[in-house]
Amino acid sequence: MLKAMLIVTALGGGGDYTTEMPSMDECLDARIAIAEQDATLKTLCVPMANESARMQEFFDLFMAMIDQIKAGERENESSNTGYVCDSLVEPGVVVQTFPPRINCDEEPNWLKEEPKKKW
């Protein structure tokens, strides 16, 4: 097979030719055989990547990111107090952002109480 390919390559003229080899060792052996025939030719063996392994690696990274995001959400839910402490906010003032920002250094009493319903 390799001899037939070399004959076709030699008769076909100039240009770039590529072929897929079963292993890197066979490619390197063919490269030596080609160089022995014509030292002016340049040959290169490039390893072929396993596409399924690359896709599996990509999905593993993706799932690790999803797991990390879920862990962060669980942590936020468990420590969620409904507001963010910000020492720059004046005590007793609530900055209406999501979540609201308050000064936690001196938490006002009205924040601890439930709002009174006016019926």
C-alpha positions in Angstrom: 0.0 0.0 0.0 2.8 2.4 0.9 4.7 1.7 -2.3 1.6 2.3 -4.4 1.1 5.6 -2.6 4.7 6.6 -3.2 4.3 5.8 -6.9 1.1 7.8 -7.2 2.8 10.7 -5.3 5.9 10.6 -7.5 3.9 10.6 -10.7 1.4 13.2 -9.6 3.9 16.0 -9.5 4.3 18.7 -6.9 2.0 19.7 -4.1 1.1 18.6 -0.6 -0.1 15.1 0.2 -1.5 13.8 3.4 -2.3 10.3 4.5 -3.6 8.8 7.7 -1.3 6.2 9.2 -2.3 3.5 11.7 0.4 4.6 14.3 3.1 7.1 14.9 5.8 4.4 14.6 4.6 3.5 11.1 4.5 7.2 10.1 8.1 7.7 11.2 9.2 4.6 9.4 7.5 5.8 6.2 9.1 9.2 6.7 12.6 7.6 6.7 11.8 5.6 3.6 10.7 8.7 1.8 13.7 10.7 2.9 16.0 7.9 1.6 14.4 8.2 -1.8 14.5 12.0 -2.1 16.3 14.1 0.5 14.7 17.3 -0.8 11.2 16.2 0.2 10.0 17.4 3.6 7.8 15.0 5.6 6.0 15.6 8.9 4.2 13.2 11.2 1.4 14.8 13.2 -0.3 12.8 15.9 -4.1 12.5 15.5 -6.2 13.4 18.5 -8.9 11.1 19.7 -12.1 13.2 19.2 -14.1 11.2 21.8 -11.5 11.7 24.4 -11.4 15.5 23.7 -15.2 15.7 23.9 -15.2 13.8 27.2 -12.6 16.1 28.6 -14.7 19.1 27.5 -17.8 17.7 29.1 -15.9 16.8 32.3 -14.7 20.5 32.6 -18.3 21.7 31.9 -19.8 19.4 34.5 -17.1 20.5 37.0 -18.2 24.2 36.4 -21.8 23.3 36.8 -21.1 21.5 40.1 -19.1 24.5 41.3 -21.9 26.9 40.5 -24.4 24.6 42.3 -22.2 24.4 45.3 -21.9 28.2 45.4 -25.7 28.6 45.1 -26.2 26.2 48.0 -23.7 28.1 50.1 -25.5 31.4 49.3 -28.9 29.9 50.1 -27.7 28.6 53.4 -26.1 31.9 54.4 -28.7 34.1 52.8 -29.9 36.7 55.2 -31.9 38.6 52.7 -29.5 41.6 52.6 -25.9 42.5 52.1 -23.8 44.2 54.7 -22.2 47.5 53.5 -20.5 49.7 56.1 -20.8 52.7 53.7 -24.5 52.8 54.1 -25.9 55.0 56.9 -27.4 53.0 59.7 -31.2 52.7 59.4 -31.1 53.3 55.6 -31.8 50.5 53.2 -30.4 50.8 49.7 -32.9 49.1 47.4 -30.7 46.9 45.3 -31.0 43.1 44.9 -30.3 42.0 47.5 -30.8 45.1 49.6 -27.7 46.7 51.2 -27.7 47.8 54.9 -25.2 48.8 57.5 -24.7 45.7 59.6 -22.4 47.4 62.1 -25.4 48.8 64.0 -28.4 46.7 62.9 -31.6 48.7 63.7 -34.4 47.2 65.6 -36.9 47.7 62.9 -35.0 45.3 60.6 -35.4 42.5 63.2 -39.2 43.0 63.4 -41.7 41.8 61.0 -43.5 44.6 59.2 -46.9 45.5 60.7 -49.9 45.0 58.6 -52.3 47.9 58.4 -55.8 46.4 58.0 
